[in-house]
Amino acid sequence: MVALKENERPDPEVAAKAKRRRFSAQYKKKILEEADACKGNSGAVGALLRREGLYSSHLTTWRKQREKAELDGLAPKKRGRKAKPVNPLARRVKELESETRKLRKQLDKAETIISFPKKLSEMLGISLDQKENEEPC
């Protein structure tokens, strides 16, 4: 970047910051039609490009897009990252993993409840087998 001196004015022909130009589909179509009409006249395409401030590569790219017959052939493509494809089974797997964790917690609680009388009888020195053999009154 060039620093300006005190008495120096910036050049009005030079933009302060370059900006990407975007062209509408209608504009591209209009320019391609004009360029196609200029085919017989030598130098007319160059004059068209200079008048519009375009490069021949613009015409080449736009013609390829038109030949491909893309949807909205000349409309600009969406910029940025593409969305990751979603696996349809991923949500179901997460649900099943969540359910498995929940059931394991319930199983741990049930095992604790079942083992409690056994531990209590061991602490008190009472055999659970004796109680099972005795008949209630």
A tleap script that builds the chain and sets N, CA, C and O, in Angstrom:
source leaprc.protein.ff14SB
mol = sequence {
  NMET VAL ALA LEU LYS GLU ASN GLU ARG PRO
  ASP PRO GLU VAL ALA ALA LYS ALA LYS ARG
  ARG ARG PHE SER ALA GLN TYR LYS LYS LYS
  ILE LEU GLU GLU ALA ASP ALA CYS LYS GLY
  ASN SER GLY ALA VAL GLY ALA LEU LEU ARG
  ARG GLU GLY LEU TYR SER SER HIE LEU THR
  THR TRP ARG LYS GLN ARG GLU LYS ALA GLU
  LEU ASP GLY LEU ALA PRO LYS LYS ARG GLY
  ARG LYS ALA LYS PRO VAL ASN PRO LEU ALA
  ARG ARG VAL LYS GLU LEU GLU SER GLU THR
  ARG LYS LEU ARG LYS GLN LEU ASP LYS ALA
  GLU THR ILE ILE SER PHE PRO LYS LYS LEU
  SER GLU MET LEU GLY ILE SER LEU ASP GLN
  LYS GLU ASN GLU GLU PRO CCYS
}
set mol.1.N position { 0.845 -1.165 0.000 }
set mol.1.CA position { 0.000 0.000 0.000 }
set mol.1.C position { 0.896 1.235 0.000 }
set mol.1.O position { 1.880 1.293 0.737 }
set mol.2.N position { 0.557 2.204 -0.815 }
set mol.2.CA position { 1.362 3.409 -0.968 }
set mol.2.C position { 0.829 4.483 -0.036 }
set mol.2.O position { -0.372 4.752 -0.004 }
set mol.3.N position { 1.728 5.095 0.723 }
set mol.3.CA position { 1.321 6.176 1.624 }
set mol.3.C position { 1.281 7.483 0.840 }
set mol.3.O position { 2.145 7.737 0.001 }
set mol.4.N position { 0.286 8.300 1.112 }
set mol.4.CA position { 0.141 9.587 0.435 }
set mol.4.C position { 0.844 10.675 1.234 }
set mol.4.O position { 0.875 10.656 2.464 }
set mol.5.N position { 1.406 11.622 0.495 }
set mol.5.CA position { 2.024 12.766 1.159 }
set mol.5.C position { 0.935 13.762 1.521 }
set mol.5.O position { -0.212 13.601 1.106 }
set mol.6.N position { 1.277 14.778 2.281 }
set mol.6.CA position { 0.283 15.733 2.776 }
set mol.6.C position { -0.483 16.440 1.662 }
set mol.6.O position { -1.708 16.534 1.736 }
set mol.7.N position { 0.183 16.929 0.654 }
set mol.7.CA position { -0.450 17.718 -0.408 }
set mol.7.C position { -0.964 16.854 -1.565 }
set mol.7.O position { -1.543 17.377 -2.517 }
set mol.8.N position { -0.760 15.573 -1.489 }
set mol.8.CA position { -1.105 14.683 -2.591 }
set mol.8.C position { -2.535 14.153 -2.442 }
set mol.8.O position { -2.949 13.747 -1.357 }
set mol.9.N position { -3.275 14.164 -3.548 }
set mol.9.CA position { -4.643 13.639 -3.537 }
set mol.9.C position { -4.640 12.221 -4.113 }
set mol.9.O position { -3.815 11.895 -4.966 }
set mol.10.N position { -5.558 11.391 -3.646 }
set mol.10.CA position { -5.621 10.034 -4.208 }
set mol.10.C position { -6.150 10.066 -5.636 }
set mol.10.O position { -6.954 10.927 -5.995 }
set mol.11.N position { -5.694 9.131 -6.433 }
set mol.11.CA position { -6.122 9.042 -7.830 }
set mol.11.C position { -7.572 8.559 -7.877 }
set mol.11.O position { -7.869 7.475 -7.375 }
set mol.12.N position { -8.481 9.339 -8.470 }
set mol.12.CA position { -9.894 8.941 -8.493 }
set mol.12.C position { -10.151 7.711 -9.364 }
set mol.12.O position { -11.196 7.074 -9.230 }
set mol.13.N position { -9.220 7.369 -10.251 }
set mol.13.CA position { -9.396 6.215 -11.131 }
set mol.13.C position { -9.081 4.900 -10.433 }
set mol.13.O position { -9.492 3.835 -10.893 }
set mol.14.N position { -8.362 4.971 -9.339 }
set mol.14.CA position { -7.957 3.760 -8.633 }
set mol.14.C position { -8.860 3.577 -7.420 }
set mol.14.O position { -8.994 4.478 -6.592 }
set mol.15.N position { -9.465 2.429 -7.324 }
set mol.15.CA position { -10.348 2.143 -6.188 }
set mol.15.C position { -9.510 1.946 -4.933 }
set mol.15.O position { -8.403 1.411 -4.993 }
set mol.16.N position { -10.040 2.378 -3.805 }
set mol.16.CA position { -9.317 2.243 -2.543 }
set mol.16.C position { -9.107 0.773 -2.202 }
set mol.16.O position { -8.034 0.385 -1.742 }
set mol.17.N position { -10.113 -0.026 -2.425 }
set mol.17.CA position { -9.995 -1.452 -2.149 }
set mol.17.C position { -10.686 -2.205 -3.278 }
set mol.17.O position { -11.810 -1.878 -3.658 }
set mol.18.N position { -10.013 -3.206 -3.805 }
set mol.18.CA position { -10.593 -3.978 -4.900 }
set mol.18.C position { -11.821 -4.727 -4.409 }
set mol.18.O position { -11.848 -5.251 -3.295 }
set mol.19.N position { -12.826 -4.767 -5.253 }
set mol.19.CA position { -14.073 -5.425 -4.889 }
set mol.19.C position { -14.421 -6.426 -5.985 }
set mol.19.O position { -14.369 -6.097 -7.170 }
set mol.20.N position { -14.769 -7.629 -5.596 }
set mol.20.CA position { -15.133 -8.654 -6.569 }
set mol.20.C position { -16.437 -8.269 -7.251 }
set mol.20.O position { -17.431 -7.942 -6.603 }
set mol.21.N position { -16.403 -8.316 -8.563 }
set mol.21.CA position { -17.616 -7.988 -9.310 }
set mol.21.C position { -18.463 -9.240 -9.462 }
set mol.21.O position { -17.948 -10.342 -9.652 }
set mol.22.N position { -19.766 -9.046 -9.374 }
set mol.22.CA position { -20.706 -10.148 -9.572 }
set mol.22.C position { -21.667 -9.742 -10.671 }
set mol.22.O position { -22.158 -8.614 -10.710 }
set mol.23.N position { -21.921 -10.677 -11.552 }
set mol.23.CA position { -22.762 -10.390 -12.698 }
set mol.23.C position { -24.042 -11.204 -12.611 }
set mol.23.O position { -24.017 -12.388 -12.274 }
set mol.24.N position { -25.149 -10.565 -12.914 }
set mol.24.CA position { -26.435 -11.265 -12.872 }
set mol.24.C position { -26.576 -12.152 -14.107 }
set mol.24.O position { -25.864 -11.977 -15.096 }
set mol.25.N position { -27.493 -13.095 -14.034 }
set mol.25.CA position { -27.728 -14.001 -15.158 }
set mol.25.C position { -28.226 -13.230 -16.376 }
set mol.25.O position { -27.858 -13.545 -17.508 }
set mol.26.N position { -29.065 -12.215 -16.145 }
set mol.26.CA position { -29.584 -11.427 -17.259 }
set mol.26.C position { -28.456 -10.666 -17.960 }
set mol.26.O position { -28.418 -10.584 -19.188 }
set mol.27.N position { -27.542 -10.112 -17.166 }
set mol.27.CA position { -26.423 -9.362 -17.739 }
set mol.27.C position { -25.537 -10.291 -18.570 }
set mol.27.O position { -25.136 -9.949 -19.682 }
set mol.28.N position { -25.236 -11.470 -18.015 }
set mol.28.CA position { -24.400 -12.424 -18.741 }
set mol.28.C position { -25.056 -12.820 -20.062 }
set mol.28.O position { -24.396 -12.893 -21.099 }
set mol.29.N position { -26.343 -13.069 -20.011 }
set mol.29.CA position { -27.070 -13.471 -21.213 }
set mol.29.C position { -27.033 -12.358 -22.261 }
set mol.29.O position { -26.836 -12.617 -23.448 }
set mol.30.N position { -27.225 -11.122 -21.811 }
set mol.30.CA position { -27.219 -9.974 -22.723 }
set mol.30.C position { -25.851 -9.827 -23.395 }
set mol.30.O position { -25.772 -9.622 -24.606 }
set mol.31.N position { -24.785 -9.933 -22.615 }
set mol.31.CA position { -23.426 -9.785 -23.155 }
set mol.31.C position { -23.123 -10.916 -24.135 }
set mol.31.O position { -22.534 -10.676 -25.189 }
set mol.32.N position { -23.519 -12.150 -23.800 }
set mol.32.CA position { -23.272 -13.269 -24.709 }
set mol.32.C position { -24.023 -13.088 -26.027 }
set mol.32.O position { -23.492 -13.396 -27.093 }
set mol.33.N position { -25.246 -12.593 -25.954 }
set mol.33.CA position { -26.009 -12.344 -27.182 }
set mol.33.C position { -25.325 -11.278 -28.031 }
set mol.33.O position { -25.242 -11.414 -29.251 }
set mol.34.N position { -24.833 -10.214 -27.389 }
set mol.34.CA position { -24.130 -9.157 -28.125 }
set mol.34.C position { -22.838 -9.693 -28.736 }
set mol.34.O position { -22.500 -9.365 -29.873 }
set mol.35.N position { -22.113 -10.524 -27.970 }
set mol.35.CA position { -20.859 -11.084 -28.474 }
set mol.35.C position { -21.128 -12.029 -29.640 }
set mol.35.O position { -20.372 -12.044 -30.612 }
set mol.36.N position { -22.195 -12.814 -29.552 }
set mol.36.CA position { -22.540 -13.719 -30.652 }
set mol.36.C position { -22.942 -12.932 -31.896 }
set mol.36.O position { -22.669 -13.366 -33.015 }
set mol.37.N position { -23.582 -11.787 -31.714 }
set mol.37.CA position { -23.981 -10.945 -32.844 }
set mol.37.C position { -22.766 -10.293 -33.507 }
set mol.37.O position { -22.834 -9.927 -34.680 }
set mol.38.N position { -21.666 -10.143 -32.783 }
set mol.38.CA position { -20.458 -9.482 -33.294 }
set mol.38.C position { -19.526 -10.436 -34.035 }
set mol.38.O position { -18.464 -10.005 -34.484 }
set mol.39.N position { -19.874 -11.700 -34.181 }
set mol.39.CA position { -18.940 -12.680 -34.735 }
set mol.39.C position { -18.430 -12.323 -36.131 }
set mol.39.O position { -17.250 -12.527 -36.418 }
set mol.40.N position { -19.268 -11.808 -36.982 }
set mol.40.CA position { -18.835 -11.485 -38.343 }
set mol.40.C position { -17.966 -10.239 -38.404 }
set mol.40.O position { -17.171 -10.091 -39.332 }
set mol.41.N position { -18.096 -9.359 -37.458 }
set mol.41.CA position { -17.390 -8.082 -37.458 }
set mol.41.C position { -16.116 -8.213 -36.619 }
set mol.41.O position { -16.184 -8.400 -35.404 }
set mol.42.N position { -14.953 -8.114 -37.276 }
set mol.42.CA position { -13.699 -8.259 -36.539 }
set mol.42.C position { -13.464 -7.046 -35.640 }
set mol.42.O position { -13.671 -5.905 -36.054 }
set mol.43.N position { -13.045 -7.297 -34.446 }
set mol.43.CA position { -12.763 -6.226 -33.495 }
set mol.43.C position { -13.967 -5.769 -32.704 }
set mol.43.O position { -13.823 -5.028 -31.731 }
set mol.44.N position { -15.146 -6.195 -33.101 }
set mol.44.CA position { -16.351 -5.753 -32.392 }
set mol.44.C position { -16.446 -6.392 -31.004 }
set mol.44.O position { -16.916 -5.766 -30.054 }
set mol.45.N position { -15.995 -7.644 -30.897 }
set mol.45.CA position { -16.037 -8.313 -29.588 }
set mol.45.C position { -15.080 -7.616 -28.628 }
set mol.45.O position { -15.403 -7.409 -27.459 }
set mol.46.N position { -13.899 -7.257 -29.130 }
set mol.46.CA position { -12.936 -6.535 -28.299 }
set mol.46.C position { -13.489 -5.203 -27.832 }
set mol.46.O position { -13.300 -4.813 -26.680 }
set mol.47.N position { -14.170 -4.508 -28.726 }
set mol.47.CA position { -14.778 -3.223 -28.356 }
set mol.47.C position { -15.859 -3.428 -27.300 }
set mol.47.O position { -15.979 -2.642 -26.360 }
set mol.48.N position { -16.639 -4.487 -27.463 }
set mol.48.CA position { -17.678 -4.809 -26.478 }
set mol.48.C position { -17.052 -5.074 -25.109 }
set mol.48.O position { -17.527 -4.573 -24.090 }
set mol.49.N position { -15.984 -5.864 -25.099 }
set mol.49.CA position { -15.319 -6.189 -23.833 }
set mol.49.C position { -14.736 -4.936 -23.178 }
set mol.49.O position { -14.848 -4.756 -21.966 }
set mol.50.N position { -14.111 -4.066 -23.989 }
set mol.50.CA position { -13.554 -2.830 -23.427 }
set mol.50.C position { -14.656 -1.937 -22.882 }
set mol.50.O position { -14.519 -1.362 -21.802 }
set mol.51.N position { -15.756 -1.821 -23.633 }
set mol.51.CA position { -16.870 -0.969 -23.207 }
set mol.51.C position { -17.455 -1.454 -21.872 }
set mol.51.O position { -17.805 -0.643 -21.014 }
set mol.52.N position { -17.556 -2.755 -21.705 }
set mol.52.CA position { -18.160 -3.321 -20.493 }
set mol.52.C position { -17.136 -3.576 -19.384 }
set mol.52.O position { -17.510 -3.892 -18.255 }
set mol.53.N position { -15.848 -3.441 -19.704 }
set mol.53.CA position { -14.809 -3.676 -18.702 }
set mol.53.C position { -14.671 -5.150 -18.353 }
set mol.53.O position { -14.450 -5.506 -17.195 }
set mol.54.N position { -14.802 -6.007 -19.366 }
set mol.54.CA position { -14.735 -7.453 -19.163 }
set mol.54.C position { -13.492 -8.025 -19.820 }
set mol.54.O position { -12.801 -7.341 -20.575 }
set mol.55.N position { -13.218 -9.288 -19.524 }
set mol.55.CA position { -12.111 -10.012 -20.137 }
set mol.55.C position { -12.681 -11.128 -21.002 }
set mol.55.O position { -13.821 -11.555 -20.817 }
set mol.56.N position { -11.880 -11.588 -21.937 }
set mol.56.CA position { -12.348 -12.668 -22.809 }
set mol.56.C position { -12.613 -13.942 -22.005 }
set mol.56.O position { -13.432 -14.773 -22.399 }
set mol.57.N position { -11.923 -14.088 -20.889 }
set mol.57.CA position { -12.154 -15.272 -20.047 }
set mol.57.C position { -13.571 -15.279 -19.473 }
set mol.57.O position { -14.140 -16.343 -19.230 }
set mol.58.N position { -14.142 -14.085 -19.255 }
set mol.58.CA position { -15.533 -14.023 -18.806 }
set mol.58.C position { -16.442 -14.674 -19.846 }
set mol.58.O position { -17.297 -15.497 -19.521 }
set mol.59.N position { -16.236 -14.281 -21.113 }
set mol.59.CA position { -17.065 -14.844 -22.185 }
set mol.59.C position { -16.887 -16.354 -22.278 }
set mol.59.O position { -17.858 -17.091 -22.446 }
set mol.60.N position { -15.645 -16.807 -22.168 }
set mol.60.CA position { -15.372 -18.241 -22.260 }
set mol.60.C position { -16.095 -19.000 -21.154 }
set mol.60.O position { -16.748 -20.013 -21.407 }
set mol.61.N position { -15.974 -18.508 -19.941 }
set mol.61.CA position { -16.624 -19.162 -18.798 }
set mol.61.C position { -18.135 -19.148 -18.952 }
set mol.61.O position { -18.795 -20.161 -18.721 }
set mol.62.N position { -18.676 -18.024 -19.334 }
set mol.62.CA position { -20.132 -17.898 -19.467 }
set mol.62.C position { -20.661 -18.781 -20.593 }
set mol.62.O position { -21.755 -19.337 -20.489 }
set mol.63.N position { -19.880 -18.912 -21.676 }
set mol.63.CA position { -20.313 -19.790 -22.776 }
set mol.63.C position { -20.318 -21.250 -22.326 }
set mol.63.O position { -21.229 -22.006 -22.663 }
set mol.64.N position { -19.300 -21.642 -21.566 }
set mol.64.CA position { -19.262 -23.021 -21.053 }
set mol.64.C position { -20.458 -23.286 -20.147 }
set mol.64.O position { -21.068 -24.353 -20.210 }
set mol.65.N position { -20.786 -22.320 -19.314 }
set mol.65.CA position { -21.946 -22.482 -18.440 }
set mol.65.C position { -23.222 -22.609 -19.265 }
set mol.65.O position { -24.100 -23.410 -18.943 }
set mol.66.N position { -23.319 -21.828 -20.314 }
set mol.66.CA position { -24.508 -21.870 -21.164 }
set mol.66.C position { -24.598 -23.211 -21.889 }
set mol.66.O position { -25.688 -23.765 -22.031 }
set mol.67.N position { -23.460 -23.739 -22.349 }
set mol.67.CA position { -23.447 -25.018 -23.057 }
set mol.67.C position { -23.791 -26.177 -22.129 }
set mol.67.O position { -24.450 -27.133 -22.538 }
set mol.68.N position { -23.350 -26.091 -20.897 }
set mol.68.CA position { -23.674 -27.143 -19.931 }
set mol.68.C position { -25.163 -27.163 -19.619 }
set mol.68.O position { -25.692 -28.163 -19.134 }
set mol.69.N position { -25.819 -26.076 -19.895 }
set mol.69.CA position { -27.251 -25.921 -19.595 }
set mol.69.C position { -27.501 -26.186 -18.118 }
set mol.69.O position { -28.416 -26.919 -17.743 }
set mol.70.N position { -26.667 -25.571 -17.296 }
set mol.70.CA position { -26.841 -25.704 -15.856 }
set mol.70.C position { -28.170 -25.091 -15.462 }
set mol.70.O position { -28.703 -24.229 -16.160 }
set mol.71.N position { -28.702 -25.547 -14.329 }
set mol.71.CA position { -29.926 -24.937 -13.830 }
set mol.71.C position { -29.647 -23.464 -13.629 }
set mol.71.O position { -28.641 -23.097 -13.021 }
set mol.72.N position { -30.491 -22.652 -14.114 }
set mol.72.CA position { -30.275 -21.204 -14.109 }
set mol.72.C position { -28.907 -20.921 -14.716 }
set mol.72.O position { -28.134 -20.128 -14.179 }
set mol.73.N position { -28.616 -21.568 -15.827 }
set mol.73.CA position { -27.341 -21.620 -16.511 }
set mol.73.C position { -26.296 -20.605 -16.168 }
set mol.73.O position { -25.138 -20.968 -15.966 }
set mol.74.N position { -26.649 -19.364 -16.094 }
set mol.74.CA position { -25.632 -18.344 -15.900 }
set mol.74.C position { -25.688 -17.726 -14.517 }
set mol.74.O position { -24.931 -16.800 -14.227 }
set mol.75.N position { -26.555 -18.210 -13.669 }
set mol.75.CA position { -26.664 -17.649 -12.323 }
set mol.75.C position { -25.416 -18.007 -11.526 }
set mol.75.O position { -24.855 -19.087 -11.709 }
set mol.76.N position { -24.983 -17.129 -10.660 }
set mol.76.CA position { -23.789 -17.422 -9.866 }
set mol.76.C position { -24.045 -18.580 -8.913 }
set mol.76.O position { -25.156 -18.768 -8.418 }
set mol.77.N position { -22.995 -19.346 -8.671 }
set mol.77.CA position { -23.107 -20.484 -7.765 }
set mol.77.C position { -22.966 -20.005 -6.328 }
set mol.77.O position { -22.341 -18.979 -6.060 }
set mol.78.N position { -23.551 -20.755 -5.418 }
set mol.78.CA position { -23.462 -20.417 -4.005 }
set mol.78.C position { -22.025 -20.616 -3.549 }
set mol.78.O position { -21.391 -21.625 -3.855 }
set mol.79.N position { -21.533 -19.642 -2.819 }
set mol.79.CA position { -20.153 -19.692 -2.360 }
set mol.79.C position { -20.088 -20.272 -0.957 }
set mol.79.O position { -21.090 -20.315 -0.244 }
set mol.80.N position { -18.906 -20.715 -0.571 }
set mol.80.CA position { -18.696 -21.204 0.786 }
set mol.80.C position { -18.617 -22.721 0.838 }
set mol.80.O position { -18.690 -23.409 -0.179 }
set mol.81.N position { -18.466 -23.212 2.051 }
set mol.81.CA position { -18.360 -24.650 2.253 }
set mol.81.C position { -19.679 -25.336 1.954 }
set mol.81.O position { -20.758 -24.780 2.158 }
set mol.82.N position { -19.561 -26.536 1.474 }
set mol.82.CA position { -20.753 -27.327 1.213 }
set mol.82.C position { -21.146 -28.037 2.502 }
set mol.82.O position { -20.299 -28.408 3.315 }
set mol.83.N position { -22.431 -28.211 2.664 }
set mol.83.CA position { -22.926 -28.881 3.862 }
set mol.83.C position { -22.506 -30.346 3.835 }
set mol.83.O position { -22.468 -30.980 2.781 }
set mol.84.N position { -22.193 -30.865 5.014 }
set mol.84.CA position { -21.825 -32.270 5.107 }
set mol.84.C position { -23.073 -33.121 4.880 }
set mol.84.O position { -24.151 -32.799 5.380 }
set mol.85.N position { -22.921 -34.203 4.127 }
set mol.85.CA position { -24.080 -35.071 3.924 }
set mol.85.C position { -24.472 -35.741 5.243 }
set mol.85.O position { -23.618 -36.198 6.004 }
set mol.86.N position { -25.762 -35.789 5.491 }
set mol.86.CA position { -26.255 -36.344 6.747 }
set mol.86.C position { -26.543 -37.822 6.547 }
set mol.86.O position { -27.279 -38.209 5.639 }
set mol.87.N position { -25.955 -38.639 7.406 }
set mol.87.CA position { -26.201 -40.070 7.369 }
set mol.87.C position { -27.565 -40.322 8.002 }
set mol.87.O position { -27.771 -39.959 9.160 }
set mol.88.N position { -28.502 -40.935 7.280 }
set mol.88.CA position { -29.848 -41.121 7.832 }
set mol.88.C position { -29.878 -42.034 9.053 }
set mol.88.O position { -30.802 -41.948 9.861 }
set mol.89.N position { -28.897 -42.894 9.197 }
set mol.89.CA position { -28.888 -43.814 10.331 }
set mol.89.C position { -28.196 -43.224 11.558 }
set mol.89.O position { -28.297 -43.779 12.652 }
set mol.90.N position { -27.501 -42.115 11.385 }
set mol.90.CA position { -26.746 -41.537 12.498 }
set mol.90.C position { -27.657 -41.149 13.656 }
set mol.90.O position { -27.320 -41.381 14.817 }
set mol.91.N position { -28.808 -40.562 13.345 }
set mol.91.CA position { -29.739 -40.158 14.406 }
set mol.91.C position { -30.252 -41.377 15.158 }
set mol.91.O position { -30.355 -41.360 16.385 }
set mol.92.N position { -30.571 -42.431 14.424 }
set mol.92.CA position { -31.077 -43.661 15.055 }
set mol.92.C position { -30.001 -44.283 15.944 }
set mol.92.O position { -30.307 -44.780 17.028 }
set mol.93.N position { -28.761 -44.260 15.502 }
set mol.93.CA position { -27.659 -44.805 16.303 }
set mol.93.C position { -27.533 -44.032 17.610 }
set mol.93.O position { -27.355 -44.630 18.671 }
set mol.94.N position { -27.625 -42.696 17.540 }
set mol.94.CA position { -27.540 -41.880 18.758 }
set mol.94.C position { -28.677 -42.206 19.711 }
set mol.94.O position { -28.469 -42.294 20.921 }
set mol.95.N position { -29.885 -42.388 19.169 }
set mol.95.CA position { -31.029 -42.733 20.016 }
set mol.95.C position { -30.797 -44.068 20.714 }
set mol.95.O position { -31.062 -44.208 21.908 }
set mol.96.N position { -30.299 -45.047 19.962 }
set mol.96.CA position { -30.063 -46.373 20.543 }
set mol.96.C position { -28.951 -46.341 21.590 }
set mol.96.O position { -29.042 -47.020 22.613 }
set mol.97.N position { -27.904 -45.556 21.340 }
set mol.97.CA position { -26.830 -45.436 22.332 }
set mol.97.C position { -27.356 -44.794 23.609 }
set mol.97.O position { -27.002 -45.215 24.710 }
set mol.98.N position { -28.190 -43.788 23.465 }
set mol.98.CA position { -28.784 -43.131 24.632 }
set mol.98.C position { -29.656 -44.111 25.409 }
set mol.98.O position { -29.598 -44.160 26.638 }
set mol.99.N position { -30.455 -44.881 24.700 }
set mol.99.CA position { -31.324 -45.868 25.354 }
set mol.99.C position { -30.493 -46.935 26.061 }
set mol.99.O position { -30.852 -47.380 27.152 }
set mol.100.N position { -29.388 -47.346 25.447 }
set mol.100.CA position { -28.506 -48.343 26.058 }
set mol.100.C position { -27.922 -47.821 27.362 }
set mol.100.O position { -27.880 -48.546 28.356 }
set mol.101.N position { -27.466 -46.558 27.370 }
set mol.101.CA position { -26.922 -45.975 28.609 }
set mol.101.C position { -27.986 -45.945 29.702 }
set mol.101.O position { -27.711 -46.269 30.857 }
set mol.102.N position { -29.186 -45.559 29.333 }
set mol.102.CA position { -30.291 -45.484 30.293 }
set mol.102.C position { -30.595 -46.864 30.876 }
set mol.102.O position { -30.766 -47.005 32.087 }
set mol.103.N position { -30.661 -47.873 30.020 }
set mol.103.CA position { -30.962 -49.231 30.487 }
set mol.103.C position { -29.840 -49.794 31.356 }
set mol.103.O position { -30.104 -50.536 32.303 }
set mol.104.N position { -28.597 -49.451 31.045 }
set mol.104.CA position { -27.476 -49.918 31.879 }
set mol.104.C position { -27.548 -49.311 33.276 }
set mol.104.O position { -27.267 -49.990 34.263 }
set mol.105.N position { -27.923 -48.033 33.363 }
set mol.105.CA position { -28.082 -47.403 34.680 }
set mol.105.C position { -29.177 -48.098 35.469 }
set mol.105.O position { -29.023 -48.356 36.663 }
set mol.106.N position { -30.291 -48.403 34.795 }
set mol.106.CA position { -31.387 -49.098 35.474 }
set mol.106.C position { -30.947 -50.486 35.928 }
set mol.106.O position { -31.317 -50.926 37.017 }
set mol.107.N position { -30.166 -51.175 35.111 }
set mol.107.CA position { -29.662 -52.501 35.472 }
set mol.107.C position { -28.749 -52.424 36.687 }
set mol.107.O position { -28.830 -53.268 37.580 }
set mol.108.N position { -27.877 -51.414 36.725 }
set mol.108.CA position { -26.993 -51.244 37.886 }
set mol.108.C position { -27.804 -51.029 39.153 }
set mol.108.O position { -27.478 -51.590 40.199 }
set mol.109.N position { -28.859 -50.224 39.071 }
set mol.109.CA position { -29.717 -49.989 40.239 }
set mol.109.C position { -30.393 -51.280 40.674 }
set mol.109.O position { -30.456 -51.584 41.866 }
set mol.110.N position { -30.898 -52.041 39.706 }
set mol.110.CA position { -31.576 -53.300 40.031 }
set mol.110.C position { -30.612 -54.286 40.673 }
set mol.110.O position { -30.976 -54.964 41.633 }
set mol.111.N position { -29.395 -54.377 40.164 }
set mol.111.CA position { -28.401 -55.281 40.752 }
set mol.111.C position { -28.062 -54.858 42.174 }
set mol.111.O position { -27.869 -55.704 43.047 }
set mol.112.N position { -27.990 -53.549 42.407 }
set mol.112.CA position { -27.716 -53.056 43.758 }
set mol.112.C position { -28.847 -53.447 44.701 }
set mol.112.O position { -28.598 -53.888 45.823 }
set mol.113.N position { -30.081 -53.286 44.252 }
set mol.113.CA position { -31.237 -53.627 45.085 }
set mol.113.C position { -31.269 -55.124 45.365 }
set mol.113.O position { -31.578 -55.537 46.482 }
set mol.114.N position { -30.957 -55.931 44.373 }
set mol.114.CA position { -30.964 -57.385 44.554 }
set mol.114.C position { -29.844 -57.824 45.483 }
set mol.114.O position { -30.043 -58.723 46.300 }
set mol.115.N position { -28.682 -57.214 45.377 }
set mol.115.CA position { -27.542 -57.639 46.197 }
set mol.115.C position { -27.643 -57.142 47.636 }
set mol.115.O position { -26.953 -57.665 48.510 }
set mol.116.N position { -28.485 -56.146 47.902 }
set mol.116.CA position { -28.589 -55.587 49.252 }
set mol.116.C position { -29.007 -56.626 50.294 }
set mol.116.O position { -28.339 -56.720 51.323 }
set mol.117.N position { -30.069 -57.410 50.094 }
set mol.117.CA position { -30.431 -58.418 51.113 }
set mol.117.C position { -29.328 -59.443 51.341 }
set mol.117.O position { -29.127 -59.889 52.471 }
set mol.118.N position { -28.615 -59.821 50.294 }
set mol.118.CA position { -27.530 -60.789 50.450 }
set mol.118.C position { -26.435 -60.218 51.344 }
set mol.118.O position { -25.945 -60.898 52.246 }
set mol.119.N position { -26.053 -58.971 51.092 }
set mol.119.CA position { -25.005 -58.346 51.899 }
set mol.119.C position { -25.462 -58.171 53.340 }
set mol.119.O position { -24.684 -58.366 54.275 }
set mol.120.N position { -26.729 -57.801 53.516 }
set mol.120.CA position { -27.270 -57.614 54.862 }
set mol.120.C position { -27.255 -58.926 55.637 }
set mol.120.O position { -26.893 -58.957 56.813 }
set mol.121.N position { -27.648 -60.006 54.973 }
set mol.121.CA position { -27.656 -61.307 55.653 }
set mol.121.C position { -26.247 -61.748 56.002 }
set mol.121.O position { -26.035 -62.362 57.048 }
set mol.122.N position { -25.282 -61.448 55.149 }
set mol.122.CA position { -23.892 -61.789 55.441 }
set mol.122.C position { -23.398 -61.006 56.649 }
set mol.122.O position { -22.675 -61.542 57.489 }
set mol.123.N position { -23.785 -59.744 56.735 }
set mol.123.CA position { -23.350 -58.909 57.857 }
set mol.123.C position { -23.961 -59.397 59.168 }
set mol.123.O position { -23.302 -59.388 60.208 }
set mol.124.N position { -25.207 -59.819 59.116 }
set mol.124.CA position { -25.888 -60.276 60.328 }
set mol.124.C position { -25.603 -61.742 60.630 }
set mol.124.O position { -25.957 -62.245 61.696 }
set mol.125.N position { -24.963 -62.419 59.688 }
set mol.125.CA position { -24.634 -63.820 59.896 }
set mol.125.C position { -25.821 -64.738 59.691 }
set mol.125.O position { -25.820 -65.863 60.191 }
set mol.126.N position { -26.798 -64.301 58.994 }
set mol.126.CA position { -27.984 -65.109 58.737 }
set mol.126.C position { -27.846 -65.702 57.344 }
set mol.126.O position { -27.490 -65.001 56.397 }
set mol.127.N position { -28.125 -66.978 57.222 }
set mol.127.CA position { -28.048 -67.630 55.931 }
set mol.127.C position { -29.395 -67.508 55.234 }
set mol.127.O position { -30.434 -67.791 55.830 }
set mol.128.N position { -29.379 -67.096 53.998 }
set mol.128.CA position { -30.613 -66.967 53.234 }
set mol.128.C position { -31.177 -68.339 52.879 }
set mol.128.O position { -32.387 -68.473 52.692 }
set mol.129.N position { -30.323 -69.364 52.782 }
set mol.129.CA position { -30.786 -70.711 52.449 }
set mol.129.C position { -31.665 -71.271 53.560 }
set mol.129.O position { -32.623 -71.990 53.278 }
set mol.130.N position { -31.359 -70.955 54.821 }
set mol.130.CA position { -32.159 -71.442 55.948 }
set mol.130.C position { -33.563 -70.860 55.889 }
set mol.130.O position { -34.540 -71.561 56.151 }
set mol.131.N position { -33.664 -69.603 55.551 }
set mol.131.CA position { -34.973 -68.967 55.493 }
set mol.131.C position { -35.816 -69.565 54.375 }
set mol.131.O position { -37.035 -69.676 54.502 }
set mol.132.N position { -35.177 -69.943 53.300 }
set mol.132.CA position { -35.914 -70.518 52.187 }
set mol.132.C position { -36.434 -71.905 52.547 }
set mol.132.O position { -37.520 -72.291 52.114 }
set mol.133.N position { -35.650 -72.674 53.354 }
set mol.133.CA position { -36.059 -74.031 53.740 }
set mol.133.C position { -37.180 -74.015 54.766 }
set mol.133.O position { -38.020 -74.916 54.774 }
set mol.134.N position { -37.209 -73.020 55.621 }
set mol.134.CA position { -38.246 -72.941 56.650 }
set mol.134.C position { -39.578 -72.603 56.009 }
set mol.134.O position { -39.652 -71.802 55.078 }
set mol.135.N position { -40.628 -73.227 56.522 }
set mol.135.CA position { -41.956 -72.947 56.006 }
set mol.135.C position { -42.595 -71.884 56.866 }
set mol.135.O position { -42.394 -71.874 58.080 }
set mol.136.N position { -43.353 -70.998 56.277 }
set mol.136.CA position { -44.001 -69.967 57.078 }
set mol.136.C position { -45.124 -70.568 57.914 }
set mol.136.O position { -45.699 -71.588 57.531 }
set mol.137.N position { -45.437 -69.967 59.021 }
set mol.137.CA position { -46.460 -70.468 59.934 }
set mol.137.C position { -47.837 -70.346 59.416 }
set mol.137.O position { -48.788 -70.734 60.094 }
savepdb mol mol.pdb
quit
